[in-house]
Amino acid sequence: MPAMQPGSLVLVTGASGYIGAHIVKAFLDQGYNVRGTVRSSSKGDYLVKLFENTKGKFEYCIVLDIAQEGAFDEAVKGVDGVAHAASPVTFAAAEPSELIVPAVNGTLGVLKSLQKHKRVLPSYMCSLLTNTMPHSPTVGRVVYTSSTGTIVSPEQPCPARYTEDDWNLNCVRNCEIYGSKADGGAKYRASKVLAEKSFWKFLEDEHPNFDGATIHPPLVYGPIIHQCDNPESLNHSIAHRFWPYLVGGRQQSDLPDGIASFVDVRDVGLAHVRALMTPNAGGNRFLICSGPFSGNDLCVILNERFPDIPNVPKGDPSPERRKEIHSKLNFMDGGKAARVLGIKYRPVEECVEDTVESLRTRFNF
């Protein structure tokens, strides 16, 4: 597809989420106009105020239930590209269907709405618009926010090397066999696998006038800009793998606490922009991974940059020990996104420092 130019209108679903808000910001900062879907006017109004001074213009529409038939019919009208980030994120679902149904139906719903409401113009207008407008009169690409959960199989021996060619199918089988008794993580990962599978199958079977790309982040850290009034509302990665170290919830005996890989949320947002504007990104999956990360790394950085935070485990700062810990973790290769999308990943020190400053600003600890 031709590169989508600034000034185009992009639909970002799930705009009020941790990652979704950064996707919106990344597009606005590049001069794109954004329509975000939210579940309430209060969430939408928060974003309007947050983005009132950005380069592009922001508007929102309310989608109460992404699994409902035709939920995105109004949202897609007039857009030039889509970043679909709306999907339930929890490891506490009672039944796999609680996550699978909205994840799959929401993804297919966006694609079906685009087909239903695609703009068909007379040939003379198409010729005129091609010569005078900075963007195509129809949607050219949909970028879907997937996860490394669709790539990495937790049941496989560690360490292992993963690329975009890998698929995690164990979690789907796990849910089929155990149902409600399946592990919470397996339920979530199954929803992401089945939603992404449905995304690619739709493009293959329906041959729409747009193509697709998928973004696969691992654990995501970085500044919080979305509406988040208390620690209980933090995104899963920060709530379970970051926040406990700041409030005395981890001990030295818990280390090294191997986590595998991380990425800064700002790099995830930019990856969506690049995936939508880069012509040869269509048809590709992109692992967005900055590098290996462990609880030990976090503690070392916290003690170095924030010595005033009490009760942080000391960790082991020696390069040899940190390298040894990394060698035992799964490796997720984010090189393709660096090559094709031009992503230059933020270093772990910057990511940790900015995450802590953001949390301190909000929660005054």
N, C-alpha and C positions, 0 to 999 in steps of 0.2 A: 504494500500500500504506500501511497505518497506520504511524506512526513506531514503530520498534523501541526499546523503553525499556531503560535500564540495568537490569542483573540478568538480561538475556537471555544466552543462550549463543551465541557466535559462533565459527564454524570459520575459522581462518586457515591456509591451506595455504602451505608454504614458510616456516614461522615462524622458521626459524633463519637466514634470509638477511638481508642488510643492510637491505633495505626491509621484508621480512617481520617482522623483530623490532620495527621501529618501528610497523608496523601493529598488532601485538599490544599494544605499550605504549600506543598511543593508545586502543585499546578499553578496556584495563584501567584506565587513568587516568580514563576516563569512567564507570567503574562496571560495565562489561560483563564477563561471564565469558568466557574464551577457551579453546578447545581448538585447539592448534597441531599441524600435522603436521610431522614431522622424519624424517630418514633414519637416525638412530641414537639410542640411549638417552643417549649422552654429550652429544649436542647438545640433547636434551630436558632432561636434568638441568641443563645450563648455564642454560637458560631458566627452569627452575623456581626456581633460586637467584636469578637476575637479577630475577625478578618476585615474589619472596616477600612484599614489603611493599606491593604495589599495591592499589588500591581494589577491583578485581575479582579473581577467582580464575583461576589458570592451570593447565591440564593439557595433556598432550601424548599423541599417538599416533604410532606409527611407520608411515610409508608408504615402502617401499623403492624402488618404481618407479612413478611417477605414470602411466606409459603402460600399465601392466598393467590388464587388464579387472577391474573391481570393486575397484580399488585404494583407493577412498575409501568403500567400503560401510560399514565400521565407523566411520569418521571422521565421517560426516554424521548418525549416529543421535542424535536428540534436540536438534539445533541449531536455532536460530531465524533465523540469517543466515549468509552465507558471504562471506569475502574470499579470492579465489583468486589467490595471488601466486606459486605454485610454477611455475617454468618455467626451462629451461636458459638460462644467459647466458654466451655465449662467442663470440668472433669468430675462433676457431681451429678450427672444425669441419671435418673433411675432406669430408664430404658434407652437403648440405642436409638430408637425412632425419634426420641425427643430432640436429638441433634441431627440425625440423618435426614428426616423429612424437610425441615426448614433449609438445611444446607443444600440439598439437591433441588428442591422445588424453587428455592430462591434463585439459584444459579440458572436453572432452566427458564424460570420466569422472566429474568432480564433478557435472555436471548430471544424468547418467544415474543416479548413485547417489542423488541427491536425489529423483528421481522414483520410484526403486525403493523407497526407504525412507521416503517421506513418511508423516507420522503422520495416520491417519484415525481420528477420534474420533466416538462416538455424538453425535447432535444435542443431547441433554440436557447432555452434558459440555461440548460447545462453548459452549453458552449459559452454563453455570456458570463456565467458565474465562474467558470474555469479561468477566464481571462481577467476577472476583476476582483475576485474574492480570495483571501489568503488561505482558505481551507475548502475541503470537499463538501458538497451539499448532502452527503450521506455518511452514516457511520462507517468508519473503515476498520476499526479494531476494538476488541473488548479485552481488557487485561483483568485477569482473575487473581485475587489474592489467595493463594493456596498456602502450603506450609511444608516444612521439611518432614512433617508427620506423614505426608503422602509418599515420601522417599525412603526414610529411615525405618527399618524394622527393629524395634527394641529387642525382639527375641533372638536376633542374630548375634553371634559372638563379637565381642568388642576387643580391640579396636578394628574398625572397618573403614574403608574409603567409599564415599558416596558421591555420585554425580547425578545430573538430570536424567540419565538413562535408567535410574533405579526406581522401583515402585514398591511401596509397602502394602502387601496384600494380606499379611498375617492378621492385622487388626480386624479386617472384614470377616475373615474366617472365625476369629475369636468371638466376635459378636454373634455370628450365625450359630455357633455352637453353644455359647454360654448365655446369650441374651442379656437379661437384666443383671446377671451375676458376672458379666464381663468387667474387666478393669475399666475404671473411669477414663483413663488415658486412651485405651483401645476404642472406647465409644466415640470419643472426640476425633481421633485419627481416622476412624472408619468413615465418619461423616465427611471429612475433608477428602479422603480418597474417592468416595462415591460421587461427591459433588464435582471433583475435578474430572473423573472419568466421564460423567454426564456432559461436562463442558466440551471435552474433546470429541465425544461421540456425536453431539449435536452438530458441531462444525463439520464433521466428516459426513454425516448422513444428510444434513439439510442443505449444504452448500450455500450458506447465506452470502450476502454481498459484503460481509466483513470477515476478518480473520481474528485470531486470538493469540494470547500469550499468557503465561502464568508466572507468578512470583512466589518463591518458596523461602520465607525467612525461618530461622531457628528461633531460639529464645531472643526476645526483642527488648532492649533497654534504650534509655535516652530520655530527654526531657518530656514532661507531661504538659500538653496544651489543651487536652479535651476537658470537659466538665468532670471533675473528680474531687469531691468534697471531703472524703475521708479515706483512710488506708484500706478500708474494706472494699472500696470501689476501684482499687488498682487493677491494672491488667494482670493476667495470670503470671507472666514471666517475672515482673517486678514483685508482685505480691508473694510469690513462693520461692524465688531464687535470689532476691535482692534485699527487700525490706527486712526480713528477719535478721540479717547481719547488722542492720542499723539500729535495731531496738533490743539487742541482747538475746535474740532468739536462737543463736548458734554458738557452739563452744569449739574450743581448739580440737576436741576429740571428734568433731563432725567433719573435719578436713581430711583429705583435700576436697571432698564434695565435687566429684567430677561432673561437669555439666555438658561438655562437648563443645558446642559452638554458639556464638552470639552474633548479633548485628545491631547497629544503631538504628533507631526508628526513623531518623532523618534520611539514612541511606535507603531504607525501605520505601519511603515516600518518593524519593528521587528516582528509584528504580521503576516505579509505576509511570512516572512522566517519560522516562527514557524508553520504556517498553512501548508506550503509545506513540511516541514521535519518531522512533527509529524504524525506517522502512523494513529492514531485513530481520526485525525482531519477531515478526509474525510466525506462528507455528512452533514457537520455542518455549521451553520451560527454563526458568532462571533461578538457580540457588543464589540467595543473597546472604552471604556469610562472610563476616569479617575475619574470623579465625577461632582457634580453640580458646576455651574459657573454663575456669573452675572456681569453686568457692575460695580456694587458696589465692588465686589471682585477685579476686575481689578484696579479700582481707589485706593483702599486701598493699594494694592501691589505697584502700581506706586508711590504713595506718600511716601511709606516707603523705597523703593529701589532706586528710581530715583527722589529725591526731586528737582533736577535741571530742570526737564521738566516743563515748565510753563503751566498754564491754565488747569491743570488736576483737575476735580471735587474732592472734598475732600473725599466724601464717608462716610460711617459709619463703623468704624473698630471694633465696639463692637461684641464679639462672639455671643451674644444673637440676635442682629439684623441680622447678617449674617446667622445664623441658621434659623431665621424666614423667611428670603428671600428664602433660599434653600427649605424650607418646602412647598413653594408655586410653586415650579418648577417641571416639569416632571422628573421622575427618570429613568435613563437608566442603567440597571444592566449589568456591564462589568465583573461580577464574573466568567462567564463561560470561557472567554479568560484567566483569571488569573489561573483558575484551569487546563484547558486542555493544553493551550499554554505556561503557565508559565510566563505570562506578569506581570511585576511589574511596575505599572503606575508611571510616574513621577509626583511629587506634583505640584500643581498650581503655587507656588512661583518660582520654577525652570523653568517651562515652560514660564511664563511671563517674567522673567528676561532674559532668553536666546533669546526670541523673540525680545525683545527691543534691546538687544545688536546687534543682527543680522540686524535689521532695521537701527540702528544707523551707523553701518559699511557701509551699502549700500547707505544710503540717507543723512548721515551727518547732522542730525537735533539735 
